[in-house]
Amino acid sequence: MLFEALGSALLGLVLAGAAIHRLSHRLPARSLVLATGVAGALFGAFLTHSALDAGGVLLTLIGAVVVSAASLSLLLRPGGRLRRSATA
């Protein structure tokens, strides 16, 4: 369980770092992005581990990456200018 937690936290940190590198203009402060990536990965590992009842380390890490990516996607701001539709 300890290695799953450490591995998932590391994967969340790597995923957040990659998001900062590629999408820094659309994300808030770095510290928030890094904390969200790690927290999302830890929550995903906990959720997957609880659901699968220690079904495997690989599946737990996959669950951690999925929840971390979903958490990071909630931080994204729109890329360009928002257009108003003609009907509005």
C-alpha positions in Angstrom: 0.0 0.0 0.0 2.8 2.4 0.8 4.5 1.8 -2.6 1.1 2.4 -4.3 0.7 5.7 -2.5 4.3 6.8 -3.3 4.0 5.7 -6.9 0.7 7.4 -7.5 1.9 10.6 -5.9 4.9 10.5 -8.2 2.7 9.9 -11.2 0.5 12.8 -10.2 3.5 15.0 -9.9 4.8 14.0 -13.3 1.4 14.5 -14.9 1.0 17.9 -13.3 4.5 18.8 -14.5 3.7 17.8 -18.0 0.5 19.8 -17.9 2.4 22.9 -16.7 5.0 22.4 -19.4 2.4 22.1 -22.3 -0.5 24.3 -21.0 1.1 26.9 -18.7 -0.8 29.7 -20.4 -4.2 28.1 -19.6 -3.5 27.0 -16.0 -3.5 28.9 -12.7 -0.5 29.0 -10.3 2.1 26.2 -10.5 1.7 25.3 -6.8 -2.1 24.8 -7.3 -1.5 22.6 -10.3 1.1 20.5 -8.6 -1.0 20.1 -5.5 -4.1 19.2 -7.6 -2.1 16.6 -9.5 -0.8 14.9 -6.5 -4.1 15.0 -4.5 -6.0 13.7 -7.5 -3.6 10.8 -7.9 -3.7 9.9 -4.2 -7.5 10.0 -4.2 -7.6 8.0 -7.4 -5.3 5.4 -5.9 -7.4 5.2 -2.8 -10.6 4.9 -4.8 -9.3 2.2 -7.1 -7.6 0.3 -4.3 -10.9 0.3 -2.3 -13.0 -0.7 -5.3 -10.8 -3.5 -6.4 -9.8 -4.7 -2.9 -6.1 -4.8 -3.7 -6.6 -6.2 -7.2 -3.2 -5.1 -8.4 -0.7 -2.4 -8.3 -0.9 -1.6 -12.0 -4.6 -1.1 -12.0 -4.3 1.1 -8.9 -1.8 3.3 -10.7 -3.9 3.5 -13.8 -6.8 4.7 -11.6 -4.6 7.2 -10.0 -3.5 8.6 -13.4 -7.1 8.8 -14.6 -8.4 10.7 -11.6 -5.4 13.0 -11.5 -5.9 13.9 -15.2 -9.6 14.5 -14.6 -8.7 16.8 -11.6 -6.2 18.7 -13.7 -8.6 19.1 -16.5 -10.9 21.0 -14.2 -8.3 23.7 -13.8 -8.0 24.6 -17.5 -9.2 28.0 -18.6 -10.5 28.6 -22.2 -7.7 28.9 -24.7 -8.9 31.7 -27.0 -11.4 34.5 -26.9 -14.9 33.3 -26.3 -17.3 34.0 -29.2 -20.9 34.9 -28.6 -23.4 33.2 -30.8 -25.6 35.1 -33.1 -28.7 33.9 -31.3 -27.7 35.1 -27.9 
